[in-house]
Amino acid sequence: MKRLLICLLSSLEGLTVCAQSVEEKPLKVTGYLETYYSYDFGKPGNNLRPGFLYSYNRHNEVNINLGYIKAAYEKDNVRANLALMAGTYANANLAAERGVMRNVFEANAGVKIMKEHQLWIDAGIFASHIGFESAIGKDCWNLTRSILAENSPYYESGVRVSYTSSNDKWYVSGLFLNGWQRIQRVDGNHTPAFGHQVTFKPNDKLVFNSSSFIGNDKPDSVKQMRYFHNFYALMQFSGKLGLIAGFDIGAEQKAKGSSGYNTWYSPVLILRYKPVEKVAIAARGEYYRDEKGVIIATATPDGFQTWGYSLNFDYTILDNVMWRIEGRGFSGKDAIFLKDATPSTTNFSLTTSLAISF
């Protein structure tokens, strides 16, 4: 699905629509490396940015957010992907995984089950079917990820059945998953989890997407069903101006067997302007409300109720090299941040990155 989204974004920007040539070699080896430096004006003593951030989360040090090497194979009716990674993203976002699984970015294999139609069954570890952002910075409009992207699955494992229409306007998938951003199940959990995705591209200027998750991410003894939906729309008004509007909403049982639910939601708007070919400017506004701490726990009276804003400048040095800089701020209802070791309702940071793909 990640490849599909990149192709859709390219199409919206007036670039060549992604298509696989019959002359291409079946095995491709590619790579990606993104270095960064982030300065948090709260000056955290342990050099870690706020706990709800999993990308670019180290303060005042030059580091690698994500680097990976990927082998992709596709021929006739079979395909497979294997990518191994390193970086602070992997350390933070896969902390719950065990052993070498923390370094697996992608590992899946698939079979096309209808000769005349793009109907596939894939199994393994995938990029998440939820959201318009991924861990790969160069593919996102902002340098850093939105709060809703950081706190919904970046990856997943299971089985996916997917179909792409002959005119490429529709993509539909159903998923059987190991859990909410899980490679290995939680100990004591035997509950299946499910997901869906529907993407509609009526023309080269619009994309609409609906994705969901249903499941329990805790041991069966304390089972709490979680229901989650993500919607986004991508609109390219011209070759220079584009807009992304997204909205997440979720609900989880308050306790096992309860008829009551704790809810959270997050809207986000991103506006990007490209004045010339190699330059892009993107502004983001967002809000995240998780009063009961289902996803982001704060141990404060009002929970996590936070506004966010950012502005970034991108310069494409070469076709495969991008330099970026971004200023980002947060404003919470409670003092959930730290500034010089003192509780604060606000946080501000500057981040710069250099990304190279090959």
N, C-alpha and C positions, 0 to 999 in steps of 0.2 A: 504493500500500500504506500510505503514511503516513496518508492520510485514513481508511482502514479501521481502523488501529490506534487513532486518536483516537476513532472511533465506538465501538470495542469498550471502550475505557477509560471512556467516558461511560456506556455501558450498564452496566458493572460497578458504577459508582457510583450507579446508580439514576436517571440522567438520561434524557432523551429519546433514543431510539436514532436515529442519524443517518439521514436519508432525504431524498432530493431531491424537492421538490415540483414538480408539473407546471407550477405558476404561476411558478416562479423564472425570472429572466432568464438567458439562456444565457451571458452574459459577466459575470463577477464580478471586481472589483478589490479586493484586500485588502492589508494591510501588517502588519509586525511590527517592533518595535524594543525591544532589551534593552540597557540600560546597566548597568555594573557597576563595583565597586571591590573589589580583592582585595589583602590584605596577607599576604605570605609572611614568616614569622618567620625564615626563613633569610637574608633580606635580600640577594637576588641583585644583584650589581653592575650587570648589564645590564637589570635590571627584567623579566627573563623567568623564569617559573616552570619547574619541571622539564620536560625535553624531551619526555616522553611525554604531556604535557597540551596539548591543542589548543584548548580552550575556556576562557575566563576566565583566560588565561595571562599577562596583564600584571600586574606587581607595583606596588603603591603609586601607582596613577594611575587616574583616572576615565576610562572608555573605553566603547566600544560592542562588545559581543560579536558581535551579529548584528542587522542591520537589512535588511529586504527589502521590495520591492513586487512583488506577484504578480497576474498576470492569468490567470484560469481560464475556459475556454470548454467547455461541454458541451451538445450538442443532438442529438437523435435518436441516430444511431449513430457520432458522432464526438466527440472531446474533445481538449483541448490545454491545456498549462500553461507559463507563462513567468514566471520570478521572477529578479530581479537583486538582488544583495546587496552589503553592505559590512560591515566589522567585523574585529576581531582574529581571530575564528574563520576567516574567509575567508583572511586573510593567512597563518595558520599551517597550516590544513588543506589548502589548495589551492596550497601553495608550489611543488609539482611541475608544476602546469599552466602554460600559456603565455598571455601577453597577457590579453585581455579574458575568456578562459574562467575566470579566477580569480574573476570576479564573477558567474558563473552559478550560481544556487542550484538551479534546476530549469528544464528546457526539453524538453518531450516532446509527442508527438502520438499519438493512438490511434484505432483503428477497431473497432467492435463487429462481429464477424463472424457472429454467429448472432442472428436476430431474437428468438427466444423464450428465449434464455439469455444470462447475463452472461459471455460469452466475448469477450475483448478481445485485440488486438495493439497494443502501444505501443512507440514507439522514441524514443530521445533520452537525456537526462540525468534521472535519477530520484534521489529519496531512497533510501538503501540498503534492500535487502530483509532485511538482517541486524540483529537486535537489537530491543530494546524502547525504546531511547532515540534521540532525534534531536538535531539542532542547535538546535531550537526549545525554549528553556528552559521555557516555560509548559506544554508538553505532557509534561514529565518530572516524576517525583515528587521528585527531588533538584535543588537549584540547579545543582551541577556534575555532569558526566557521570562514570560509572564508568570504571575503567581499561580494562575490556574494551570499552566503547563507544568510548573515545578511540583505541583501537588495533585496531579493525576498521572496515570501510568506513562512512563517513557518507553517501557518494554513490556512484553508479555510472553508466555509460553503456552502452547496447546496445539489445537488443530483448527485450521481455517478453511472454509469452503468459500470460494469467491467466483464472481462472474462479472465480466466486462462486456457490455453490449457491442455489437458490430460497428456501431457509429461512434463508439467511445464516449457517449453522453452519460451512460449509467455505469456505476460500479456498485455491486452489492456483495456483502459478505456476512457469514455467520460464523461465530467462534465458540469453541469449547476450551475453557482456560483453566490454568492451575490456580488462579487467584488474581487479586488486585496487585499488579506489578510483582509477579512472583515467577521465578524459575522453579524453585522447589516449594512445595506446599508447606504451610504452617504445620508443625507437629500437632497431631490430633485432629487435623482437618480432613474430612472425607466428603465435603460438600462440593458439588460441581459448580462452576461459574460459567456464565455465558456472556456473549457480546454480539453486537451487530454493527454494521456500517452501511450507510447508503450515501453515495456521492452522485450528484447530478450536475452536469455541465451543459446547460442549454446552448451556450455559445462561447466564443473565445474571450468574453469579458466577465463571465459569471461562473461561480462554483458554489454549490450549496452542499453541506454535509451534515449528516445526523449519525451519531455514534452512541452506544450505550454499554453499560456493564451491569450485570445482575449476579450477585453471589455473596458468600460469607467469607471473610478473610481472617477468621479467628478459629480456634479449636472448637469442635462440635459441642463441647461441654458448656461453652459460653456463646453459642452461635448467635450472631446478629446479622440479619440480612441487609445487604447494601444495594440500593438502586441508584443508578447514576446515568445522566444523559449530558452529552456535549453537542452543541450546535454551533456551526460557524458558516459565514458567507464571505467569499472573496470577490471583490468587485474592482475591475480595472477600468477606470473611467476614460483613460487615454494611455498612450505609451509612457507618460510621465507620472501620472497620478493614480494611486490605488488605495483601497480601503479593505481592512479585515475587521469583521464584527464577530465576536464569539461570546458564548454564554454557557457556563457549566451550572448544573444543579444536581444535588444528591441528597439522599435520605438514608439513614441507617437506624435500625431498631434501637431503642434505648436500652433494652436488655433482652435476653433470650425469652422468646415467647411473647414479648410486649407488643401491644397494638399501637404504641406511641413511637414516634420517630424524631430523631434529631436531624436537622437539615442544614445544608450549606449551599452557597451559590456564589458565582463570580461572573460579572460582565467585563468585557475588554474591547477596546477600540484601538486600531492601529492605522495610522495614515502615513503613507510613504510617497515622497516626491523625488523624482529623478530629473534634476535640471539639465544634466548632460549625461552622456553614455556611461561614464565611469564613476559618477557620483550619485549617492542616494542619501536622503535625509528621512528619518522615520520618527514619528512622535507616537507615544502610547499613553493611554489613560486606562486605569483599571480599578476595580474594587473587589475585595474578597471578604465575605462574611461567613464565619464559622464560629458562632457564638458558643456552642457547646464543645468545641474542640474535637470534633470527629476526625478531622484531617490534620489541623494545626492546633496543638494544645498550647495554652499560654498560662494557665493557672491564675488568671486575672478575672475580675467580676464580669466583664463584658466579652471575654474571649477574644478571638481574632476578628476584628472589624477594621480593615485597613484599606486606605486608598493608596494607589501607586501611580507614578508618572515617570516618563523617561523620554530622552531625546538623544538620538544617535546620528553620527555622520559616518558614512561608508565611502571608501575609495578603493576601486578595483584597480590594483597596480598592474596585474596581468590577468588573463582570462581565468587563471587558477590561483591567483593570489589576491587576498582582500585584507585591507587594514581598516579597523573600525575604532571609534571612540564613543562612549556613551556616559551621560549623566543620568542618575536614577535616584528618585526619592520615594519614601514611604511616610505615611501619616496614619497612626493608629488611634483608636478611641481610648485605649488604655496604654500605660507606659510599658510596652512590651519590648522596647529596644533599649540598648545601653549606649550612653555617651560618656566617655571617660569613666567607665564603671558605675555610672549613675543612671537609674531608670529614666527613659525618655519616651515620648510619644512619636518622635520623628527619627528618621535615618536617611542619610544621603551618602552616595558613593560615586566615584568615577572609575570607569573600566575601559581599558583599551586591549585590542586583540589583533593578532596577525594569523590568518588562516591560509593554509596551502593545501591544495588537493592535487593528486597525481594518479 
